[in-house]
């Protein structure tokens, strides 16, 4: 470990300075103060960047809403308006921007925001030309993450003629525009184009550069340790598991040399790679990078991505008390009522199920190794398959 840290130190010294004043004040994953704060500031034409609608129009163009939003000098951009992360409107067209870094979706969150505009702000769903007046933008680290059914409530994502909507029920009037975007695929390219437009304004260009670095940090692109590990991985091949097991053992030790030096994202990356290497030889299971709150999933190949199913999981990584847990978990967005039905049926097979996880799980400690995790998986493989068979019985019952 000492040798690894010395090599890492040499690697950092060869690279350029990674000083970023933003990250000296706020953590890279700060959703509200850092990300929503800067996004609101850039998108707001009335801010003192003195670029008017430049950044807003480039953003709307990037996500295909510029023509829909229309030209107007009277644009309002509000942060945390009635709990909406960023609310943009021109009196006619209204945008709800929901910003998700690591936070979970809240109950009826998006449904509630649409209802606020419709009921409290008197925004009709369509104008006299039958064009939608509301757009919902769901911004996440990964474009694969969709809002949960819990957040959408009665609204469903609908793709009509290559245009995404959120639609409620069969009534065509209850429909709003929808965009699912990510920091990597839309925000960073938008910032690049914005920076190009103001490249002669040094302070503004540098401010955007610092924010790009903050985003790269939270998605892993700007991480020194991740860059270093990717470089070292090329030379390890069959010994790759040994490398990540070494780092894993250090992270879970009480006197970790690495943990104080790295972010939560970097910790998650190391453990995720260790688990990938540990579990890759289970041929009847597949590895999933997980969801917003479940970092690593090992699931039977017989289940689909959009299904509700039982799987092995490293879970609750956003909860510092539980980040060392690895066990069997119910995966998927599901109502409280359905979860209770599944819990009732699953307990006929295993009375340790609490509605989310089985209580017999591994808590990573200094004795945990790749072999410890493999043994746990081998011991419980059949249990997961039996639980999924029971779950299919519940789902296929026409009375539930």
Secondary structure per residue as TSV (DSSP state, phi and psi in degrees):
chain	resnum	aa	ss	phi	psi
A	1	X	-	360.0	-41.3
A	2	X	H	-60.8	-41.6
A	3	X	H	-63.3	-41.4
A	4	X	H	-62.0	-46.3
A	5	X	H	-64.9	-34.8
A	6	X	H	-66.7	-42.2
A	7	X	H	-63.8	-38.9
A	8	X	H	-65.2	-39.9
A	9	X	H	-61.7	-43.4
A	10	X	H	-63.5	-39.5
A	11	X	H	-61.0	-44.5
A	12	X	H	-65.3	-38.1
A	13	X	H	-67.1	-27.7
A	14	X	H	-77.6	-20.7
A	15	X	S	-93.9	164.3
A	16	X	-	-67.5	162.9
A	17	X	-	-60.1	135.3
A	18	X	-	-108.0	29.5
A	19	X	-	-68.4	129.8
A	20	X	-	-139.7	111.9
A	21	X	H	-61.1	-29.9
A	22	X	H	-59.5	-43.0
A	23	X	H	-80.8	-5.7
A	24	X	H	-83.7	-18.2
A	25	X	H	-102.5	-39.8
A	26	X	S	-134.2	146.8
A	27	X	-	-68.6	151.9
A	28	X	T	-61.9	-24.2
A	29	X	T	-96.0	9.6
A	30	X	-	-68.8	102.8
A	31	X	I	-67.6	-45.7
A	32	X	I	-81.9	-54.9
A	33	X	I	-77.8	-42.8
A	34	X	I	-81.9	-63.6
A	35	X	I	-73.9	-54.1
A	36	X	I	-62.7	-36.3
A	37	X	H	-61.9	-48.3
A	38	X	H	-72.5	-40.6
A	39	X	H	-59.8	-44.8
A	40	X	H	-60.0	-44.3
A	41	X	H	-61.9	-43.5
A	42	X	H	-71.5	-38.2
A	43	X	H	-76.0	-20.9
A	44	X	-	-81.4	113.5
A	45	X	T	-61.9	-22.4
A	46	X	T	-86.7	-2.8
A	47	X	S	-69.5	163.6
A	48	X	T	-83.7	16.5
A	49	X	T	-70.7	-15.1
A	50	X	-	59.6	32.8
A	51	X	-	-109.4	8.5
A	52	X	T	56.7	-131.2
A	53	X	T	-87.1	7.0
A	54	X	H	-53.0	-55.9
A	55	X	H	-68.3	-38.0
A	56	X	H	-63.2	-45.6
A	57	X	H	-66.5	-38.1
A	58	X	H	-64.3	-38.3
A	59	X	H	-65.9	-48.5
A	60	X	H	-62.9	-36.9
A	61	X	H	-65.1	-39.9
A	62	X	H	-62.9	-35.2
A	63	X	T	-102.9	9.1
A	64	X	T	74.9	32.2
A	65	X	-	-123.6	5.8
A	66	X	H	-63.5	-48.6
A	67	X	H	-65.5	-38.9
A	68	X	H	-64.3	-40.4
A	69	X	H	-71.4	-25.7
A	70	X	-	72.1	157.5
A	71	X	-	-78.4	134.8
A	72	X	-	-163.6	140.7
A	73	X	S	-86.2	-15.4
A	74	X	-	-100.4	72.9
A	75	X	-	-106.2	132.8
A	76	X	E	-113.8	131.4
A	77	X	E	-123.8	115.6
A	78	X	E	-120.0	141.1
A	79	X	E	-105.7	134.0
A	80	X	E	56.8	37.9
A	81	X	E	-78.1	113.4
A	82	X	T	49.9	40.5
A	83	X	T	75.5	-0.8
A	84	X	E	-73.8	126.3
A	85	X	E	-53.5	-56.9
A	86	X	E	-137.3	126.5
A	87	X	E	-118.7	119.8
A	88	X	E	-118.7	129.1
A	89	X	E	-152.5	158.7
A	90	X	-	-122.3	20.9
A	91	X	S	91.4	-21.7
A	92	X	S	-118.4	-52.6
A	93	X	-	-103.0	141.3
A	94	X	E	-131.3	130.9
A	95	X	E	-118.9	127.5
A	96	X	E	-102.8	116.5
A	97	X	E	-108.6	112.0
A	98	X	E	-97.9	117.8
A	99	X	E	-103.7	117.9
A	100	X	-	-123.9	116.3
A	101	X	S	-95.3	-75.6
A	102	X	S	-119.9	-12.4
A	103	X	-	-63.5	147.2
A	104	X	-	-78.5	157.1
A	105	X	-	-66.5	143.0
A	106	X	-	-95.5	163.4
A	107	X	T	-59.4	124.1
A	108	X	T	56.1	30.0
A	109	X	H	-63.8	-58.0
A	110	X	H	-67.7	-40.8
A	111	X	H	-57.4	-40.6
A	112	X	H	-67.0	-39.4
A	113	X	H	-67.0	-41.0
A	114	X	H	-61.9	-41.1
A	115	X	H	-64.1	-36.2
A	116	X	I	-60.5	-45.9
A	117	X	I	-66.5	-42.2
A	118	X	I	-71.5	-46.1
A	119	X	I	-91.3	-45.4
A	120	X	I	-87.6	-32.1
A	121	X	S	-101.8	0.3
A	122	X	-	57.2	39.7
A	123	X	-	-92.5	115.8
A	124	X	-	-74.8	154.5
A	125	X	S	-66.5	-32.4
A	126	X	B	-136.0	155.2
A	127	X	-	-92.2	-174.4
A	128	X	T	-68.2	-17.2
A	129	X	T	-95.8	12.1
A	130	X	S	67.9	28.7
A	131	X	-	-103.6	139.6
A	132	X	B	-62.6	140.6
A	133	X	-	-98.8	-13.3
A	134	X	E	-121.9	138.9
A	135	X	E	-127.9	136.5
A	136	X	E	-109.0	125.5
A	137	X	E	-111.7	124.3
A	138	X	E	-109.2	106.2
A	139	X	E	-104.0	123.7
A	140	X	E	-137.1	174.4
A	141	X	S	-67.4	-40.2
A	142	X	S	-117.1	134.9
A	143	X	T	-68.7	-14.8
A	144	X	T	-73.8	-19.2
A	145	X	-	-80.3	122.2
A	146	X	-	-104.2	156.9
A	147	X	-	-62.3	144.4
A	148	X	-	-74.7	158.5
A	149	X	H	-60.0	-31.4
A	150	X	H	-61.4	-39.1
A	151	X	H	-76.6	-38.8
A	152	X	H	-74.9	-25.6
A	153	X	T	63.3	-122.2
A	154	X	T	-85.2	-2.1
A	155	X	E	-84.8	145.0
A	156	X	E	-130.3	145.8
A	157	X	E	-76.5	130.7
A	158	X	E	-132.1	134.6
A	159	X	E	-107.7	111.8
A	160	X	E	-123.0	115.0
A	161	X	T	50.8	48.8
A	162	X	T	63.0	20.3
A	163	X	E	-118.4	129.9
A	164	X	E	-90.0	137.4
A	165	X	E	-132.7	162.2
A	166	X	E	-108.3	127.1
A	167	X	E	-127.2	139.5
A	168	X	E	-115.2	120.2
A	169	X	S	66.1	-161.9
A	170	X	S	-93.9	-6.9
A	171	X	-	-78.3	117.9
A	172	X	T	-64.4	-18.3
A	173	X	T	-73.9	-26.4
A	174	X	S	-86.5	71.1
A	175	X	E	-146.5	136.2
A	176	X	E	-130.8	156.5
A	177	X	E	-69.2	153.2
A	178	X	E	-140.4	137.7
A	179	X	E	-133.0	133.7
A	180	X	E	-113.5	111.3
A	181	X	E	-129.2	166.3
A	182	X	E	-132.7	160.2
A	183	X	I	-62.3	-38.0
A	184	X	I	-72.0	-47.2
A	185	X	I	-87.7	-26.4
A	186	X	I	-119.9	-45.6
A	187	X	I	-69.1	-47.7
A	188	X	H	-61.2	-46.5
A	189	X	H	-61.5	-36.7
A	190	X	H	-62.6	-42.7
A	191	X	H	-64.8	-36.7
A	192	X	H	-60.8	-47.5
A	193	X	H	-68.3	-34.8
A	194	X	H	-65.5	-42.7
A	195	X	H	-63.9	-37.9
A	196	X	H	-62.1	-36.2
A	197	X	H	-70.3	-26.0
A	198	X	T	-117.9	26.4
A	199	X	T	-61.9	-21.5
A	200	X	T	-86.5	-8.2
A	201	X	-	-98.6	92.1
A	202	X	H	-57.0	-46.6
A	203	X	H	-66.1	-39.7
A	204	X	H	-70.6	-42.1
A	205	X	H	-62.5	-40.5
A	206	X	H	-69.0	-35.6
A	207	X	H	-62.2	-42.2
A	208	X	H	-65.9	-37.3
A	209	X	H	-62.1	-42.8
A	210	X	H	-62.4	-39.7
A	211	X	H	-70.7	-37.9
A	212	X	H	-58.2	-41.6
A	213	X	H	-64.0	-38.3
A	214	X	H	-62.8	-41.3
A	215	X	H	-65.6	-46.8
A	216	X	H	-58.7	-34.0
A	217	X	H	-65.3	-46.0
A	218	X	H	-73.8	-26.2
A	219	X	H	-95.2	1.3
A	220	X	T	97.1	-11.2
A	221	X	T	-71.2	-27.3
A	222	X	T	-100.4	11.6
A	223	X	-	-84.4	126.6
A	224	X	H	-63.9	-44.8
A	225	X	H	-66.5	-38.9
A	226	X	H	-69.0	-41.5
A	227	X	H	-60.2	-42.6
A	228	X	H	-64.2	-44.0
A	229	X	H	-65.9	-38.1
A	230	X	H	-63.2	-38.3
A	231	X	H	-68.4	-44.2
A	232	X	H	-67.4	-34.5
A	233	X	H	-58.9	-31.5
A	234	X	T	-61.7	-26.6
A	235	X	T	-100.4	1.4
A	236	X	T	-100.4	-38.9
A	237	X	G	49.3	-109.2
A	238	X	G	-66.7	-18.1
A	239	X	G	-97.8	12.5
A	240	X	H	-61.3	-40.0
A	241	X	H	-61.2	-38.4
A	242	X	H	-61.9	-39.9
A	243	X	H	-62.7	-50.7
A	244	X	H	-74.3	-26.4
A	245	X	H	-67.7	-38.5
A	246	X	H	-57.8	-46.8
A	247	X	H	-69.1	-39.6
A	248	X	H	-59.9	-45.8
A	249	X	H	-60.9	-36.6
A	250	X	H	-69.2	-42.6
A	251	X	H	-60.8	-36.0
A	252	X	T	-91.9	-1.7
A	253	X	S	-79.7	154.9
A	254	X	T	-70.6	-22.7
A	255	X	T	-117.8	50.4
A	256	X	-	-59.8	132.6
A	257	X	S	-85.5	-24.4
A	258	X	S	-92.1	-39.5
A	259	X	G	-56.2	-40.6
A	260	X	G	-68.4	-15.6
A	261	X	G	-96.2	-8.9
A	262	X	S	-125.0	163.7
A	263	X	-	-85.9	171.0
A	264	X	H	-61.6	-39.1
A	265	X	H	-61.7	-43.3
A	266	X	H	-67.3	-38.6
A	267	X	H	-59.3	-46.4
A	268	X	H	-61.0	-40.3
A	269	X	H	-60.5	-46.2
A	270	X	H	-63.2	-47.7
A	271	X	H	-67.2	-37.6
A	272	X	H	-61.8	-43.9
A	273	X	H	-66.7	-38.3
A	274	X	H	-61.1	-44.7
A	275	X	H	-68.1	-37.6
A	276	X	H	-58.8	-48.1
A	277	X	H	-66.5	-35.3
A	278	X	H	-67.7	-37.9
A	279	X	H	-102.6	1.0
A	280	X	T	-69.5	-14.9
A	281	X	T	-94.6	5.5
A	282	X	-	-85.4	94.8
A	283	X	T	-68.1	-24.1
A	284	X	T	-91.1	7.5
A	285	X	E	-126.3	155.9
A	286	X	E	-124.2	153.6
A	287	X	E	-96.3	133.6
A	288	X	E	-122.6	139.0
A	289	X	-	-71.5	-5.9
A	290	X	-	91.1	-167.1
A	291	X	-	-119.2	-164.1
A	292	X	S	-64.3	-27.5
A	293	X	S	-123.9	1.4
A	294	X	E	-125.1	104.3
A	295	X	E	-72.8	-34.2
A	296	X	E	-139.7	131.6
A	297	X	E	-130.5	132.9
A	298	X	E	-116.7	108.1
A	299	X	E	-121.1	153.3
A	300	X	E	-59.8	140.1
A	301	X	T	-65.4	-14.6
A	302	X	T	-77.5	-10.8
A	303	X	S	-99.4	150.7
A	304	X	-	-92.7	166.7
A	305	X	T	-64.0	-35.1
A	306	X	T	-95.1	8.9
A	307	X	S	-84.4	171.8
A	308	X	-	-106.6	127.1
A	309	X	E	-158.1	165.0
A	310	X	E	-93.3	141.4
A	311	X	E	-156.0	165.1
A	312	X	E	-73.8	140.8
A	313	X	E	-151.7	143.6
A	314	X	E	-95.1	111.7
A	315	X	E	-125.5	167.0
A	316	X	-	56.5	45.8
A	317	X	T	-71.9	-17.3
A	318	X	T	-80.9	-8.0
A	319	X	S	-104.1	111.8
A	320	X	T	-61.6	-22.0
A	321	X	T	-75.5	-25.4
A	322	X	T	-113.0	10.2
A	323	X	T	-68.7	-9.1
A	324	X	T	-99.4	12.1
A	325	X	E	-90.2	136.1
A	326	X	E	-138.0	122.5
A	327	X	E	-167.0	-155.5
A	328	X	E	-100.7	129.7
A	329	X	E	-138.4	150.2
A	330	X	E	-82.6	123.7
A	331	X	E	-107.1	141.4
A	332	X	S	120.3	154.1
A	333	X	-	-79.2	131.0
A	334	X	-	-155.5	144.6
A	335	X	-	-71.9	160.9
A	336	X	H	-60.9	-40.1
A	337	X	H	-64.1	-45.2
A	338	X	H	-68.2	-36.1
A	339	X	H	-62.0	-39.9
A	340	X	H	-66.3	-36.7
A	341	X	H	-65.2	-43.4
A	342	X	H	-65.1	-40.5
A	343	X	H	-60.8	-42.4
A	344	X	H	-61.6	-43.3
A	345	X	H	-72.2	-41.1
A	346	X	H	-65.5	-32.8
A	347	X	T	-67.1	-18.1
A	348	X	T	-69.9	-22.6
A	349	X	T	-98.4	-35.0
A	350	X	-	-154.7	112.2
A	351	X	T	-78.4	6.2
A	352	X	T	-90.4	-3.7
A	353	X	B	-77.7	126.1
A	354	X	-	-102.7	12.4
A	355	X	S	103.4	-19.1
A	356	X	S	-128.3	-51.1
A	357	X	B	-133.9	163.6
A	358	X	B	-87.5	143.0
A	359	X	S	-74.0	-15.8
A	360	X	-	-91.0	91.7
A	361	X	-	-129.9	165.2
A	362	X	E	-82.4	136.0
A	363	X	E	-106.1	113.5
A	364	X	-	-55.3	129.5
A	365	X	-	-140.2	-172.7
A	366	X	T	-67.9	-12.0
A	367	X	T	-93.8	-8.1
A	368	X	-	-72.1	134.4
A	369	X	-	-135.3	177.4
A	370	X	H	-59.2	-38.4
A	371	X	H	-67.6	-35.8
A	372	X	H	-58.9	-45.1
A	373	X	H	-69.6	-41.6
A	374	X	H	-60.5	-42.9
A	375	X	H	-62.2	-40.5
A	376	X	H	-62.7	-42.5
A	377	X	H	-65.3	-45.6
A	378	X	H	-59.6	-40.0
A	379	X	H	-67.0	-31.2
A	380	X	H	-113.2	5.2
A	381	X	H	-56.6	-48.3
A	382	X	H	-68.0	-33.9
A	383	X	H	-61.2	-42.6
A	384	X	H	-62.8	-42.7
A	385	X	H	-63.9	-41.2
A	386	X	H	-66.8	-39.9
A	387	X	H	-64.3	-39.0
A	388	X	H	-68.0	-34.3
A	389	X	H	-64.3	-42.2
A	390	X	H	-63.9	-40.8
A	391	X	H	-62.8	-42.4
A	392	X	H	-61.1	-34.7
A	393	X	H	-63.3	-40.0
A	394	X	H	-66.1	-46.4
A	395	X	H	-66.2	-31.7
A	396	X	H	-86.9	-5.3
A	397	X	-	-76.9	117.3
A	398	X	T	-64.1	-14.8
A	399	X	T	-88.0	-2.1
A	400	X	-	-118.7	360.0
